[in-house]
């Protein structure tokens, strides 16, 4: 499993990014069994079933196992394990060590364009009294610009939202590539 150096000093924080050698993790039950094998206890797992939008779900207690149309989960409940699934998109982990609040965010271009990161930070500030300077962030692996081919219409849509990021759209052999 992949881990972030920035979180290593927090011994009570349980997190990670599974890799292919950890096994198939698409199914909810597979994730639950994998985590149970690591912790040697039954896991209370909550999963975001992303929609590539900007919705953040605050988890105040163990409840529904899956939330459809949600791209970020946030909680300060240590008995609850959050999970997201990503392929090309980047997993972003937020942690506030003062309030012991964690968030997992699935970030692709649509979510970024719709302010999923800003919405997540605002949930920390509003719902958990986080001070922004206390937030720690880990960004996991995602697609690279050499593989992220986008269409002309997409390029226009992205650049209309991100005026300052023209250099993130690269033209090569009459094709456009995006560097998230």
N, C-alpha and C positions, 0 to 999 in steps of 0.2 A: 504494500500500500504506500501511496505517496503521502508525504506530510510536509508541512510548512515550517521552516526554521523559526519564523516569528512566533509560532504558537508553542514551541517545544518546552518553554519554561512553565507552562500551565499544566501541571500534572493531572488535574481533575477534568481537563477538557478532553473529551473523546471525539475524535474526528478522523477523517482520512479520505483518500480518493482511491477507489479500487482500480486495478489494472486488469488486463485480459487474463493474466496468469492467476488472478484471484477467482476466476470462474465467471460464468454467465450471470449478469446482474439485472437483466431486463425485468424479470418477474419479481413482484413484490415479495413472494415467499422466499425466493433465492436470496434476496437482500437480508430478509429477516433471519434466515438460517445462517448466513455467513456472519452476521453481526453477533448472533447468539453464540456461535462457535468461538468468537474472539473474547466475549465477555463472560462466558459460562453462565449466563442468565437469560431469562426470557426478555426479549426486546420489545419496547413499545415504539414502533416505527411509524412515522408519518411521512408520506411521499407527496411531492408536488408533481402533478401531471401537466407539464408546461403547455402554454398556448402561444409562446413567443409574443407576450404582451408585457404589461407592467404591473400586474397584480401581486401584492405581497400579503400573505396570510399570517396573522399573529396567532400563535398556538399558546393558549393560556392553560390548557389541560389536555390530557390524552383524550382524543375524540376520534372522529373519522380517520381511517387509515390513509385515504387518498383524497387529495383535493384537485379537482379538474379545473383547468383554466387559471392556474396559479404558477408563477415563475419564481417565487421566492417564499421561503418559510422562515419565521423568526420566533424564538422562544427563550425563556430563561428557566425553563423547567428541566432539571438535570435527568429526570427519569424518561424523557422523551428524546428519541433519536430522529433527526431530520434526514431526508434523503431527496436528492434530485438526480435526474438522469440527463447526461449530456452526450453528444456525439461530436459535432463540429463546434458547438458553442462552448464558451468558457465557464467553468464553475468558479464562482466567487464566494469566498467564505469571509464573513465578518465576525469579529468577536470583541466584546467589551468586557475586559477582565474585572472592572469595578462592579458592574451589575450582573456579571456572569450570563450575558445574553449572547446568543449565537444566531447567525442567519446564513442560509445557503441560497444562492441566487444563480439561476441559469441565465447566462447573458449571451445573446446573439445580437445581430445588428438590429432586429426589430425591437427587442426589449431595450437595448441601449438607446435607440431613437425615441422610444416612448418613455424614457426616464426611469427604468427599473432600478437602477443604482440609486438615483436620487430618492425614489419612493422608499427604498429599503432603509436608507440613512434616516429619512424622516420618521419612519416607524420606530427606529431606535430612539430618536430624540423625543418623540411624542409619547410613546407607549412605555418606554423603559427608563426615561430620564437620563439617557446617555449624554455625555458631553462629547462632542465630535472629536476632540483631541485624544480621547481614550480608545477610539475605534482602531482595531488592528485588522488588516485585510490580507488575505492570501488568494492569489489568482492561480487556478489550476491550468492544465494544458488544454489547448483547443486548436482549431484549424489555423494553419499558417497561410500567409498571403500567396505563396507559390501554388496552393491547391484551391484557394477560395475564388473560383470563377463566378463572376456576376454579370448580369445582362445590363444593357445600356439603360433601360428604364429604372432598374435598381440603382445604378450609379447616380442617376439624377435624383432619385428619392433620398438616398443617403446624403448626398451633398447639399440638398435643400435643407436638411436638418443640421448637418455638421459643416457649416461654412468653412471652418478653420482646418478641416481635415482633408483637403484636396490631395495632399501628398499620400494619404492612406489608400487612395484608389490608383492603382498602377495599370497602365495600358501596355500590353505585351502581345505582339502578333495579332493585332486587331481584336484582342479580348481584354476584358477588364477584370482585375483581381483586387480583392479587398484585404487590407491588413487591419484586423480588429484590434 
